[in-house]
Amino acid sequence: MKNVIEPQVIINTVCDVCEVKLSDVASKKRNRKYDISRQLIYFLLQTNTNLTYEDIGHMVGGRDVFTVMFGF
């Protein structure tokens, strides 16, 4: 069974560590710093929660399933 961590804790922690704002990560910006932060959030949410790709996409700026899968 996976260790379940609150998704918002993961998102906030990644934003703090990567020194980015959640609004920038959730935006359409394609800066490398935001892309890496986004991908790290995807990975951590997928491996540490019971969320689907669709749920993860909605939490990170309304991304679709395929964007999350590609980023993972």
HTML snippet that shows the backbone in 3Dmol.js (N, CA, C, O; Angstrom):
<script src="https://3Dmol.org/build/3Dmol-min.js"></script>
<div id="view" style="width:600px;height:400px;position:relative"></div>
<script>
const pdb = `
ATOM      1  N   MET A   1       0.842  -1.188   0.000  1.00  0.00           N
ATOM      2  CA  MET A   1       0.000   0.000   0.000  1.00  0.00           C
ATOM      3  C   MET A   1       0.879   1.240   0.000  1.00  0.00           C
ATOM      4  O   MET A   1       1.901   1.296   0.684  1.00  0.00           O
ATOM      5  N   LYS A   2       0.468   2.226  -0.773  1.00  0.00           N
ATOM      6  CA  LYS A   2       1.234   3.471  -0.869  1.00  0.00           C
ATOM      7  C   LYS A   2       1.064   4.315   0.386  1.00  0.00           C
ATOM      8  O   LYS A   2       0.005   4.329   1.012  1.00  0.00           O
ATOM      9  N   ASN A   3       2.138   5.020   0.735  1.00  0.00           N
ATOM     10  CA  ASN A   3       2.013   6.020   1.796  1.00  0.00           C
ATOM     11  C   ASN A   3       1.233   7.181   1.219  1.00  0.00           C
ATOM     12  O   ASN A   3       1.626   7.737   0.193  1.00  0.00           O
ATOM     13  N   VAL A   4       0.154   7.553   1.846  1.00  0.00           N
ATOM     14  CA  VAL A   4      -0.685   8.622   1.320  1.00  0.00           C
ATOM     15  C   VAL A   4      -0.336   9.930   2.020  1.00  0.00           C
ATOM     16  O   VAL A   4      -0.420  10.049   3.243  1.00  0.00           O
ATOM     17  N   ILE A   5       0.052  10.892   1.217  1.00  0.00           N
ATOM     18  CA  ILE A   5       0.376  12.236   1.700  1.00  0.00           C
ATOM     19  C   ILE A   5      -0.634  13.178   1.058  1.00  0.00           C
ATOM     20  O   ILE A   5      -1.045  12.975  -0.084  1.00  0.00           O
ATOM     21  N   GLU A   6      -1.027  14.193   1.789  1.00  0.00           N
ATOM     22  CA  GLU A   6      -1.975  15.162   1.229  1.00  0.00           C
ATOM     23  C   GLU A   6      -1.366  15.808  -0.018  1.00  0.00           C
ATOM     24  O   GLU A   6      -0.230  16.280   0.029  1.00  0.00           O
ATOM     25  N   PRO A   7      -2.099  15.836  -1.124  1.00  0.00           N
ATOM     26  CA  PRO A   7      -1.585  16.399  -2.371  1.00  0.00           C
ATOM     27  C   PRO A   7      -1.124  17.858  -2.243  1.00  0.00           C
ATOM     28  O   PRO A   7      -0.112  18.247  -2.826  1.00  0.00           O
ATOM     29  N   GLN A   8      -1.865  18.649  -1.485  1.00  0.00           N
ATOM     30  CA  GLN A   8      -1.498  20.064  -1.368  1.00  0.00           C
ATOM     31  C   GLN A   8      -0.166  20.226  -0.634  1.00  0.00           C
ATOM     32  O   GLN A   8       0.570  21.176  -0.900  1.00  0.00           O
ATOM     33  N   VAL A   9       0.148  19.325   0.272  1.00  0.00           N
ATOM     34  CA  VAL A   9       1.439  19.370   0.969  1.00  0.00           C
ATOM     35  C   VAL A   9       2.571  19.127  -0.030  1.00  0.00           C
ATOM     36  O   VAL A   9       3.595  19.809   0.011  1.00  0.00           O
ATOM     37  N   ILE A  10       2.390  18.168  -0.916  1.00  0.00           N
ATOM     38  CA  ILE A  10       3.400  17.878  -1.939  1.00  0.00           C
ATOM     39  C   ILE A  10       3.586  19.079  -2.850  1.00  0.00           C
ATOM     40  O   ILE A  10       4.715  19.491  -3.117  1.00  0.00           O
ATOM     41  N   ILE A  11       2.491  19.638  -3.327  1.00  0.00           N
ATOM     42  CA  ILE A  11       2.561  20.776  -4.252  1.00  0.00           C
ATOM     43  C   ILE A  11       3.248  21.964  -3.588  1.00  0.00           C
ATOM     44  O   ILE A  11       4.142  22.571  -4.178  1.00  0.00           O
ATOM     45  N   ASN A  12       2.842  22.297  -2.376  1.00  0.00           N
ATOM     46  CA  ASN A  12       3.445  23.444  -1.676  1.00  0.00           C
ATOM     47  C   ASN A  12       4.921  23.216  -1.380  1.00  0.00           C
ATOM     48  O   ASN A  12       5.721  24.146  -1.486  1.00  0.00           O
ATOM     49  N   THR A  13       5.293  21.998  -1.012  1.00  0.00           N
ATOM     50  CA  THR A  13       6.682  21.690  -0.709  1.00  0.00           C
ATOM     51  C   THR A  13       7.558  21.813  -1.952  1.00  0.00           C
ATOM     52  O   THR A  13       8.646  22.385  -1.892  1.00  0.00           O
ATOM     53  N   VAL A  14       7.090  21.281  -3.072  1.00  0.00           N
ATOM     54  CA  VAL A  14       7.854  21.396  -4.325  1.00  0.00           C
ATOM     55  C   VAL A  14       8.014  22.862  -4.709  1.00  0.00           C
ATOM     56  O   VAL A  14       9.101  23.281  -5.108  1.00  0.00           O
ATOM     57  N   CYS A  15       6.961  23.632  -4.595  1.00  0.00           N
ATOM     58  CA  CYS A  15       7.039  25.059  -4.926  1.00  0.00           C
ATOM     59  C   CYS A  15       8.048  25.775  -4.024  1.00  0.00           C
ATOM     60  O   CYS A  15       8.813  26.615  -4.497  1.00  0.00           O
ATOM     61  N   ASP A  16       8.052  25.450  -2.740  1.00  0.00           N
ATOM     62  CA  ASP A  16       9.001  26.061  -1.806  1.00  0.00           C
ATOM     63  C   ASP A  16      10.434  25.668  -2.132  1.00  0.00           C
ATOM     64  O   ASP A  16      11.317  26.525  -2.183  1.00  0.00           O
ATOM     65  N   VAL A  17      10.670  24.385  -2.353  1.00  0.00           N
ATOM     66  CA  VAL A  17      12.022  23.893  -2.623  1.00  0.00           C
ATOM     67  C   VAL A  17      12.553  24.434  -3.953  1.00  0.00           C
ATOM     68  O   VAL A  17      13.724  24.798  -4.056  1.00  0.00           O
ATOM     69  N   CYS A  18      11.697  24.483  -4.959  1.00  0.00           N
ATOM     70  CA  CYS A  18      12.107  24.954  -6.287  1.00  0.00           C
ATOM     71  C   CYS A  18      12.041  26.473  -6.413  1.00  0.00           C
ATOM     72  O   CYS A  18      12.422  27.039  -7.437  1.00  0.00           O
ATOM     73  N   GLU A  19      11.553  27.122  -5.362  1.00  0.00           N
ATOM     74  CA  GLU A  19      11.436  28.582  -5.321  1.00  0.00           C
ATOM     75  C   GLU A  19      10.610  29.127  -6.489  1.00  0.00           C
ATOM     76  O   GLU A  19      11.033  30.037  -7.201  1.00  0.00           O
ATOM     77  N   VAL A  20       9.425  28.546  -6.663  1.00  0.00           N
ATOM     78  CA  VAL A  20       8.486  29.006  -7.673  1.00  0.00           C
ATOM     79  C   VAL A  20       7.130  29.226  -7.014  1.00  0.00           C
ATOM     80  O   VAL A  20       6.851  28.677  -5.948  1.00  0.00           O
ATOM     81  N   LYS A  21       6.302  30.022  -7.647  1.00  0.00           N
ATOM     82  CA  LYS A  21       4.944  30.250  -7.158  1.00  0.00           C
ATOM     83  C   LYS A  21       4.021  29.205  -7.767  1.00  0.00           C
ATOM     84  O   LYS A  21       4.208  28.781  -8.908  1.00  0.00           O
ATOM     85  N   LEU A  22       3.036  28.801  -7.004  1.00  0.00           N
ATOM     86  CA  LEU A  22       2.060  27.835  -7.511  1.00  0.00           C
ATOM     87  C   LEU A  22       1.354  28.381  -8.747  1.00  0.00           C
ATOM     88  O   LEU A  22       1.060  27.633  -9.679  1.00  0.00           O
ATOM     89  N   SER A  23       1.086  29.673  -8.755  1.00  0.00           N
ATOM     90  CA  SER A  23       0.411  30.272  -9.915  1.00  0.00           C
ATOM     91  C   SER A  23       1.263  30.142 -11.184  1.00  0.00           C
ATOM     92  O   SER A  23       0.718  29.998 -12.278  1.00  0.00           O
ATOM     93  N   ASP A  24       2.588  30.190 -11.046  1.00  0.00           N
ATOM     94  CA  ASP A  24       3.470  30.030 -12.210  1.00  0.00           C
ATOM     95  C   ASP A  24       3.515  28.574 -12.674  1.00  0.00           C
ATOM     96  O   ASP A  24       3.538  28.301 -13.874  1.00  0.00           O
ATOM     97  N   VAL A  25       3.527  27.649 -11.727  1.00  0.00           N
ATOM     98  CA  VAL A  25       3.542  26.227 -12.069  1.00  0.00           C
ATOM     99  C   VAL A  25       2.229  25.844 -12.749  1.00  0.00           C
ATOM    100  O   VAL A  25       2.223  25.041 -13.682  1.00  0.00           O
ATOM    101  N   ALA A  26       1.137  26.406 -12.292  1.00  0.00           N
ATOM    102  CA  ALA A  26      -0.179  26.083 -12.851  1.00  0.00           C
ATOM    103  C   ALA A  26      -0.463  26.831 -14.155  1.00  0.00           C
ATOM    104  O   ALA A  26      -1.437  26.525 -14.842  1.00  0.00           O
ATOM    105  N   SER A  27       0.374  27.800 -14.497  1.00  0.00           N
ATOM    106  CA  SER A  27       0.146  28.597 -15.709  1.00  0.00           C
ATOM    107  C   SER A  27       0.644  27.852 -16.944  1.00  0.00           C
ATOM    108  O   SER A  27       1.154  26.736 -16.846  1.00  0.00           O
ATOM    109  N   LYS A  28       0.493  28.475 -18.090  1.00  0.00           N
ATOM    110  CA  LYS A  28       0.937  27.898 -19.356  1.00  0.00           C
ATOM    111  C   LYS A  28       2.407  28.227 -19.655  1.00  0.00           C
ATOM    112  O   LYS A  28       2.901  27.904 -20.736  1.00  0.00           O
ATOM    113  N   LYS A  29       3.100  28.860 -18.716  1.00  0.00           N
ATOM    114  CA  LYS A  29       4.496  29.236 -18.930  1.00  0.00           C
ATOM    115  C   LYS A  29       5.340  27.996 -19.208  1.00  0.00           C
ATOM    116  O   LYS A  29       5.144  26.946 -18.595  1.00  0.00           O
ATOM    117  N   ARG A  30       6.292  28.132 -20.151  1.00  0.00           N
ATOM    118  CA  ARG A  30       7.106  26.987 -20.553  1.00  0.00           C
ATOM    119  C   ARG A  30       8.562  27.156 -20.137  1.00  0.00           C
ATOM    120  O   ARG A  30       9.457  26.578 -20.753  1.00  0.00           O
ATOM    121  N   ASN A  31       8.798  27.935 -19.108  1.00  0.00           N
ATOM    122  CA  ASN A  31      10.139  28.135 -18.574  1.00  0.00           C
ATOM    123  C   ASN A  31      10.640  26.808 -17.993  1.00  0.00           C
ATOM    124  O   ASN A  31       9.869  26.069 -17.380  1.00  0.00           O
ATOM    125  N   ARG A  32      11.911  26.512 -18.182  1.00  0.00           N
ATOM    126  CA  ARG A  32      12.482  25.244 -17.693  1.00  0.00           C
ATOM    127  C   ARG A  32      12.251  25.050 -16.191  1.00  0.00           C
ATOM    128  O   ARG A  32      11.946  23.946 -15.740  1.00  0.00           O
ATOM    129  N   LYS A  33      12.397  26.129 -15.427  1.00  0.00           N
ATOM    130  CA  LYS A  33      12.215  26.052 -13.978  1.00  0.00           C
ATOM    131  C   LYS A  33      10.800  25.591 -13.626  1.00  0.00           C
ATOM    132  O   LYS A  33      10.621  24.792 -12.706  1.00  0.00           O
ATOM    133  N   TYR A  34       9.813  26.078 -14.338  1.00  0.00           N
ATOM    134  CA  TYR A  34       8.428  25.695 -14.078  1.00  0.00           C
ATOM    135  C   TYR A  34       8.140  24.283 -14.587  1.00  0.00           C
ATOM    136  O   TYR A  34       7.414  23.521 -13.949  1.00  0.00           O
ATOM    137  N   ASP A  35       8.715  23.943 -15.738  1.00  0.00           N
ATOM    138  CA  ASP A  35       8.504  22.604 -16.296  1.00  0.00           C
ATOM    139  C   ASP A  35       9.045  21.519 -15.368  1.00  0.00           C
ATOM    140  O   ASP A  35       8.383  20.508 -15.134  1.00  0.00           O
ATOM    141  N   ILE A  36      10.238  21.731 -14.847  1.00  0.00           N
ATOM    142  CA  ILE A  36      10.833  20.748 -13.939  1.00  0.00           C
ATOM    143  C   ILE A  36      10.009  20.642 -12.654  1.00  0.00           C
ATOM    144  O   ILE A  36       9.774  19.543 -12.151  1.00  0.00           O
ATOM    145  N   SER A  37       9.578  21.774 -12.135  1.00  0.00           N
ATOM    146  CA  SER A  37       8.744  21.766 -10.927  1.00  0.00           C
ATOM    147  C   SER A  37       7.442  21.012 -11.176  1.00  0.00           C
ATOM    148  O   SER A  37       7.003  20.224 -10.338  1.00  0.00           O
ATOM    149  N   ARG A  38       6.835  21.255 -12.319  1.00  0.00           N
ATOM    150  CA  ARG A  38       5.586  20.591 -12.699  1.00  0.00           C
ATOM    151  C   ARG A  38       5.791  19.074 -12.772  1.00  0.00           C
ATOM    152  O   ARG A  38       4.993  18.305 -12.236  1.00  0.00           O
ATOM    153  N   GLN A  39       6.868  18.657 -13.440  1.00  0.00           N
ATOM    154  CA  GLN A  39       7.126  17.227 -13.596  1.00  0.00           C
ATOM    155  C   GLN A  39       7.409  16.558 -12.251  1.00  0.00           C
ATOM    156  O   GLN A  39       7.004  15.418 -12.020  1.00  0.00           O
ATOM    157  N   LEU A  40       8.097  17.266 -11.379  1.00  0.00           N
ATOM    158  CA  LEU A  40       8.360  16.739 -10.040  1.00  0.00           C
ATOM    159  C   LEU A  40       7.054  16.572  -9.262  1.00  0.00           C
ATOM    160  O   LEU A  40       6.865  15.581  -8.557  1.00  0.00           O
ATOM    161  N   ILE A  41       6.167  17.539  -9.399  1.00  0.00           N
ATOM    162  CA  ILE A  41       4.855  17.439  -8.750  1.00  0.00           C
ATOM    163  C   ILE A  41       4.088  16.239  -9.305  1.00  0.00           C
ATOM    164  O   ILE A  41       3.506  15.469  -8.542  1.00  0.00           O
ATOM    165  N   TYR A  42       4.085  16.077 -10.637  1.00  0.00           N
ATOM    166  CA  TYR A  42       3.400  14.928 -11.248  1.00  0.00           C
ATOM    167  C   TYR A  42       3.933  13.627 -10.654  1.00  0.00           C
ATOM    168  O   TYR A  42       3.163  12.766 -10.228  1.00  0.00           O
ATOM    169  N   PHE A  43       5.257  13.494 -10.630  1.00  0.00           N
ATOM    170  CA  PHE A  43       5.881  12.263 -10.141  1.00  0.00           C
ATOM    171  C   PHE A  43       5.528  11.992  -8.684  1.00  0.00           C
ATOM    172  O   PHE A  43       5.116  10.886  -8.337  1.00  0.00           O
ATOM    173  N   LEU A  44       5.687  12.994  -7.840  1.00  0.00           N
ATOM    174  CA  LEU A  44       5.429  12.807  -6.415  1.00  0.00           C
ATOM    175  C   LEU A  44       3.956  12.533  -6.121  1.00  0.00           C
ATOM    176  O   LEU A  44       3.635  11.730  -5.245  1.00  0.00           O
ATOM    177  N   LEU A  45       3.068  13.196  -6.847  1.00  0.00           N
ATOM    178  CA  LEU A  45       1.636  12.936  -6.651  1.00  0.00           C
ATOM    179  C   LEU A  45       1.271  11.525  -7.105  1.00  0.00           C
ATOM    180  O   LEU A  45       0.467  10.854  -6.458  1.00  0.00           O
ATOM    181  N   GLN A  46       1.851  11.078  -8.203  1.00  0.00           N
ATOM    182  CA  GLN A  46       1.538   9.745  -8.712  1.00  0.00           C
ATOM    183  C   GLN A  46       2.072   8.649  -7.797  1.00  0.00           C
ATOM    184  O   GLN A  46       1.406   7.634  -7.593  1.00  0.00           O
ATOM    185  N   THR A  47       3.267   8.844  -7.245  1.00  0.00           N
ATOM    186  CA  THR A  47       3.886   7.788  -6.441  1.00  0.00           C
ATOM    187  C   THR A  47       3.488   7.818  -4.965  1.00  0.00           C
ATOM    188  O   THR A  47       3.645   6.815  -4.267  1.00  0.00           O
ATOM    189  N   ASN A  48       2.976   8.949  -4.480  1.00  0.00           N
ATOM    190  CA  ASN A  48       2.679   9.070  -3.053  1.00  0.00           C
ATOM    191  C   ASN A  48       1.212   9.287  -2.717  1.00  0.00           C
ATOM    192  O   ASN A  48       0.862   9.450  -1.548  1.00  0.00           O
ATOM    193  N   THR A  49       0.358   9.291  -3.720  1.00  0.00           N
ATOM    194  CA  THR A  49      -1.075   9.446  -3.477  1.00  0.00           C
ATOM    195  C   THR A  49      -1.833   8.425  -4.309  1.00  0.00           C
ATOM    196  O   THR A  49      -1.242   7.691  -5.101  1.00  0.00           O
ATOM    197  N   ASN A  50      -3.106   8.387  -4.126  1.00  0.00           N
ATOM    198  CA  ASN A  50      -3.953   7.484  -4.911  1.00  0.00           C
ATOM    199  C   ASN A  50      -4.678   8.236  -6.030  1.00  0.00           C
ATOM    200  O   ASN A  50      -5.730   7.796  -6.494  1.00  0.00           O
ATOM    201  N   LEU A  51      -4.124   9.357  -6.460  1.00  0.00           N
ATOM    202  CA  LEU A  51      -4.763  10.173  -7.488  1.00  0.00           C
ATOM    203  C   LEU A  51      -4.533   9.586  -8.881  1.00  0.00           C
ATOM    204  O   LEU A  51      -3.503   8.967  -9.147  1.00  0.00           O
ATOM    205  N   THR A  52      -5.501   9.790  -9.751  1.00  0.00           N
ATOM    206  CA  THR A  52      -5.356   9.400 -11.152  1.00  0.00           C
ATOM    207  C   THR A  52      -4.624  10.515 -11.896  1.00  0.00           C
ATOM    208  O   THR A  52      -4.447  11.617 -11.378  1.00  0.00           O
ATOM    209  N   TYR A  53      -4.203  10.203 -13.125  1.00  0.00           N
ATOM    210  CA  TYR A  53      -3.562  11.228 -13.952  1.00  0.00           C
ATOM    211  C   TYR A  53      -4.505  12.414 -14.170  1.00  0.00           C
ATOM    212  O   TYR A  53      -4.077  13.568 -14.175  1.00  0.00           O
ATOM    213  N   GLU A  54      -5.773  12.115 -14.347  1.00  0.00           N
ATOM    214  CA  GLU A  54      -6.766  13.178 -14.555  1.00  0.00           C
ATOM    215  C   GLU A  54      -6.864  14.082 -13.332  1.00  0.00           C
ATOM    216  O   GLU A  54      -6.905  15.305 -13.467  1.00  0.00           O
ATOM    217  N   ASP A  55      -6.901  13.491 -12.141  1.00  0.00           N
ATOM    218  CA  ASP A  55      -6.968  14.276 -10.906  1.00  0.00           C
ATOM    219  C   ASP A  55      -5.721  15.154 -10.750  1.00  0.00           C
ATOM    220  O   ASP A  55      -5.812  16.319 -10.363  1.00  0.00           O
ATOM    221  N   ILE A  56      -4.567  14.580 -11.056  1.00  0.00           N
ATOM    222  CA  ILE A  56      -3.312  15.339 -10.957  1.00  0.00           C
ATOM    223  C   ILE A  56      -3.339  16.518 -11.921  1.00  0.00           C
ATOM    224  O   ILE A  56      -2.948  17.628 -11.560  1.00  0.00           O
ATOM    225  N   GLY A  57      -3.797  16.283 -13.134  1.00  0.00           N
ATOM    226  CA  GLY A  57      -3.879  17.353 -14.126  1.00  0.00           C
ATOM    227  C   GLY A  57      -4.762  18.495 -13.675  1.00  0.00           C
ATOM    228  O   GLY A  57      -4.432  19.662 -13.887  1.00  0.00           O
ATOM    229  N   HIS A  58      -5.876  18.170 -13.057  1.00  0.00           N
ATOM    230  CA  HIS A  58      -6.781  19.210 -12.557  1.00  0.00           C
ATOM    231  C   HIS A  58      -6.140  20.017 -11.431  1.00  0.00           C
ATOM    232  O   HIS A  58      -6.386  21.217 -11.301  1.00  0.00           O
ATOM    233  N   MET A  59      -5.323  19.357 -10.622  1.00  0.00           N
ATOM    234  CA  MET A  59      -4.683  20.049  -9.498  1.00  0.00           C
ATOM    235  C   MET A  59      -3.556  20.971  -9.946  1.00  0.00           C
ATOM    236  O   MET A  59      -3.209  21.920  -9.243  1.00  0.00           O
ATOM    237  N   VAL A  60      -2.983  20.692 -11.117  1.00  0.00           N
ATOM    238  CA  VAL A  60      -1.837  21.464 -11.596  1.00  0.00           C
ATOM    239  C   VAL A  60      -2.245  22.221 -12.867  1.00  0.00           C
ATOM    240  O   VAL A  60      -1.748  21.940 -13.958  1.00  0.00           O
ATOM    241  N   GLY A  61      -3.127  23.153 -12.708  1.00  0.00           N
ATOM    242  CA  GLY A  61      -3.468  24.061 -13.798  1.00  0.00           C
ATOM    243  C   GLY A  61      -4.400  23.533 -14.859  1.00  0.00           C
ATOM    244  O   GLY A  61      -4.454  24.090 -15.955  1.00  0.00           O
ATOM    245  N   GLY A  62      -5.138  22.475 -14.572  1.00  0.00           N
ATOM    246  CA  GLY A  62      -6.115  21.972 -15.533  1.00  0.00           C
ATOM    247  C   GLY A  62      -5.500  21.247 -16.717  1.00  0.00           C
ATOM    248  O   GLY A  62      -6.071  21.249 -17.807  1.00  0.00           O
ATOM    249  N   ARG A  63      -4.356  20.632 -16.521  1.00  0.00           N
ATOM    250  CA  ARG A  63      -3.704  19.884 -17.599  1.00  0.00           C
ATOM    251  C   ARG A  63      -4.521  18.637 -17.922  1.00  0.00           C
ATOM    252  O   ARG A  63      -5.227  18.103 -17.067  1.00  0.00           O
ATOM    253  N   ASP A  64      -4.413  18.177 -19.179  1.00  0.00           N
ATOM    254  CA  ASP A  64      -5.146  16.964 -19.525  1.00  0.00           C
ATOM    255  C   ASP A  64      -4.318  15.723 -19.172  1.00  0.00           C
ATOM    256  O   ASP A  64      -3.146  15.819 -18.807  1.00  0.00           O
ATOM    257  N   VAL A  65      -4.948  14.579 -19.288  1.00  0.00           N
ATOM    258  CA  VAL A  65      -4.345  13.311 -18.883  1.00  0.00           C
ATOM    259  C   VAL A  65      -3.031  13.056 -19.619  1.00  0.00           C
ATOM    260  O   VAL A  65      -2.049  12.621 -19.018  1.00  0.00           O
ATOM    261  N   PHE A  66      -3.021  13.332 -20.925  1.00  0.00           N
ATOM    262  CA  PHE A  66      -1.840  13.022 -21.727  1.00  0.00           C
ATOM    263  C   PHE A  66      -0.658  13.925 -21.392  1.00  0.00           C
ATOM    264  O   PHE A  66       0.493  13.500 -21.489  1.00  0.00           O
ATOM    265  N   THR A  67      -0.928  15.148 -21.004  1.00  0.00           N
ATOM    266  CA  THR A  67       0.143  16.042 -20.580  1.00  0.00           C
ATOM    267  C   THR A  67       0.798  15.525 -19.315  1.00  0.00           C
ATOM    268  O   THR A  67       2.023  15.539 -19.193  1.00  0.00           O
ATOM    269  N   VAL A  68      -0.005  15.074 -18.383  1.00  0.00           N
ATOM    270  CA  VAL A  68       0.529  14.530 -17.137  1.00  0.00           C
ATOM    271  C   VAL A  68       1.294  13.231 -17.416  1.00  0.00           C
ATOM    272  O   VAL A  68       2.377  13.024 -16.868  1.00  0.00           O
ATOM    273  N   MET A  69       0.748  12.372 -18.247  1.00  0.00           N
ATOM    274  CA  MET A  69       1.432  11.119 -18.563  1.00  0.00           C
ATOM    275  C   MET A  69       2.762  11.376 -19.250  1.00  0.00           C
ATOM    276  O   MET A  69       3.752  10.715 -18.938  1.00  0.00           O
ATOM    277  N   PHE A  70       2.806  12.308 -20.165  1.00  0.00           N
ATOM    278  CA  PHE A  70       4.040  12.641 -20.870  1.00  0.00           C
ATOM    279  C   PHE A  70       5.052  13.251 -19.910  1.00  0.00           C
ATOM    280  O   PHE A  70       6.246  12.967 -20.011  1.00  0.00           O
ATOM    281  N   GLY A  71       4.594  14.082 -18.984  1.00  0.00           N
ATOM    282  CA  GLY A  71       5.471  14.708 -18.014  1.00  0.00           C
ATOM    283  C   GLY A  71       5.965  13.763 -16.952  1.00  0.00           C
ATOM    284  O   GLY A  71       6.966  14.037 -16.290  1.00  0.00           O
ATOM    285  N   PHE A  72       5.274  12.649 -16.779  1.00  0.00           N
ATOM    286  CA  PHE A  72       5.638  11.683 -15.755  1.00  0.00           C
ATOM    287  C   PHE A  72       6.716  10.794 -16.306  1.00  0.00           C
ATOM    288  O   PHE A  72       7.186   9.892 -15.613  1.00  0.00           O
TER     289      PHE A  72
END
`;
const viewer = $3Dmol.createViewer("view");
viewer.addModel(pdb, "pdb");
viewer.setStyle({}, {cartoon: {color: "spectrum"}});
viewer.zoomTo();
viewer.render();
</script>
